[in-house]
Amino acid sequence: MAVRMLDGRCECRAVTYRVRDEFLYAENCHCSNCRASTGSAFKPFAGIEREKLEILTGADTLLVWGDDVGNHTRCAVCGSLLYSIVRDGKYVHVALGSLVDDPGIRPTEHIFVGSKAPWFEITDDLPQFEEYAG
């Protein structure tokens, strides 16, 4: 059976990418850094091995804040957050809002709710963790 591929992009479409629909986990992060980087109450993301994400166009317009083993990667033209390199450079946290296609995974928990925005109320029944999950 062929692996389903998902397309993603930035707002201005300067950067496009493709990722396998084989995410290992998905979470909503409420930490102050994710809130600042997205300009939102939280960052919904899905984690996958780094080699399963491929930049199709715009590799020369990526803005990388950090280094090769830990960073946040954006489009340098429009500023869209696309993904973060995490876990010693081995995994990618794809910003779910940058996906064009519907992934086969949904966030299963809220993390870092100890520092969530005071003006935001979590209204779903997903488990909540003060910091990292379990």
Salt bridges, closest charged atoms under 4 A:
ASP7 OD1 - ARG18 NE 3.05
ASP21 OD2 - ARG4 NH1 2.71
GLU22 OE2 - ARG20 NH1 3.67
GLU22 OE1 - LYS52 NZ 2.88
GLU49 OE1 - LYS52 NZ 3.32
ASP68 OD1 - ARG50 NH2 2.81
ASP102 OD1 - ARG106 NH2 2.91
ASP124 OD2 - HIS110 NE2 2.96
